[in-house]
């Protein structure tokens, strides 16, 4: 008896803040890599299909990303994470001095 099939793995590559093409909100988008592999006796042997998906965290809309655009998006995520134009939350307000704790 031969047991064969396929298995899909999902890997989160980056989190970017973009304007969604579906809901038109500036929201976080997740860049994911989906790899479908041929399995033999539950052991992944070779990849059958690889694709990249961008999903809006606001509305859930998904779109496929061309392979040529993935390095550009990864670079954009790395530079934003390094503090080059990344959004920073405002600093907390100082406590009111009239009411000491």
DAURHU-V956711 format. One record per residue. RES is the residue in one letter. BURIAL is b if it has 16 or more other ideal C-beta (glycine too) atoms within 10 Angstrom, else e. D_LAST is the distance of its C-alpha to the last C-alpha in Angstrom with 2 decimals. Layout:
# DAURHU-V956711
res:RES burial:BURIAL d_last:D_LAST
res:RES burial:BURIAL d_last:D_LAST
This chain:
# DAURHU-V956711
res:X burial:e d_last:73.41
res:X burial:e d_last:71.31
res:X burial:e d_last:67.71
res:X burial:e d_last:66.50
res:X burial:e d_last:64.04
res:X burial:e d_last:61.11
res:X burial:e d_last:57.38
res:X burial:e d_last:54.80
res:X burial:e d_last:51.77
res:X burial:e d_last:48.85
res:X burial:e d_last:46.75
res:X burial:e d_last:43.76
res:X burial:b d_last:44.35
res:X burial:b d_last:41.74
res:X burial:e d_last:39.16
res:X burial:b d_last:39.77
res:X burial:e d_last:38.45
res:X burial:e d_last:41.59
res:X burial:e d_last:42.86
res:X burial:b d_last:44.55
res:X burial:e d_last:48.21
res:X burial:e d_last:48.06
res:X burial:e d_last:44.98
res:X burial:e d_last:44.48
res:X burial:e d_last:40.70
res:X burial:e d_last:39.00
res:X burial:e d_last:37.86
res:X burial:e d_last:37.68
res:X burial:b d_last:41.10
res:X burial:e d_last:41.98
res:X burial:b d_last:45.04
res:X burial:b d_last:46.82
res:X burial:b d_last:50.01
res:X burial:e d_last:52.30
res:X burial:e d_last:55.10
res:X burial:e d_last:57.82
res:X burial:b d_last:59.75
res:X burial:e d_last:63.03
res:X burial:b d_last:62.70
res:X burial:e d_last:65.43
res:X burial:e d_last:64.72
res:X burial:e d_last:61.02
res:X burial:e d_last:60.91
res:X burial:e d_last:60.07
res:X burial:e d_last:63.14
res:X burial:e d_last:62.87
res:X burial:e d_last:60.90
res:X burial:e d_last:62.65
res:X burial:e d_last:60.31
res:X burial:e d_last:57.20
res:X burial:e d_last:55.26
res:X burial:b d_last:51.93
res:X burial:b d_last:49.90
res:X burial:b d_last:47.09
res:X burial:b d_last:45.00
res:X burial:b d_last:42.60
res:X burial:e d_last:39.40
res:X burial:e d_last:39.14
res:X burial:e d_last:42.59
res:X burial:e d_last:44.04
res:X burial:e d_last:47.11
res:X burial:e d_last:48.85
res:X burial:e d_last:51.22
res:X burial:e d_last:53.33
res:X burial:b d_last:52.78
res:X burial:e d_last:55.91
res:X burial:e d_last:56.13
res:X burial:e d_last:56.51
res:X burial:e d_last:53.11
res:X burial:b d_last:51.05
res:X burial:e d_last:50.79
res:X burial:e d_last:49.63
res:X burial:b d_last:46.85
res:X burial:e d_last:45.76
res:X burial:e d_last:45.68
res:X burial:b d_last:43.64
res:X burial:b d_last:41.07
res:X burial:e d_last:40.90
res:X burial:e d_last:40.49
res:X burial:b d_last:37.77
res:X burial:e d_last:35.89
res:X burial:e d_last:36.23
res:X burial:e d_last:34.25
res:X burial:e d_last:37.34
res:X burial:e d_last:36.50
res:X burial:e d_last:34.22
res:X burial:e d_last:31.60
res:X burial:e d_last:28.06
res:X burial:e d_last:25.01
res:X burial:e d_last:22.95
res:X burial:e d_last:20.01
res:X burial:e d_last:16.60
res:X burial:e d_last:15.25
res:X burial:e d_last:12.64
res:X burial:e d_last:9.20
res:X burial:e d_last:9.53
res:X burial:e d_last:9.15
res:X burial:e d_last:9.64
res:X burial:e d_last:6.44
res:X burial:e d_last:3.76
res:X burial:e d_last:0.00
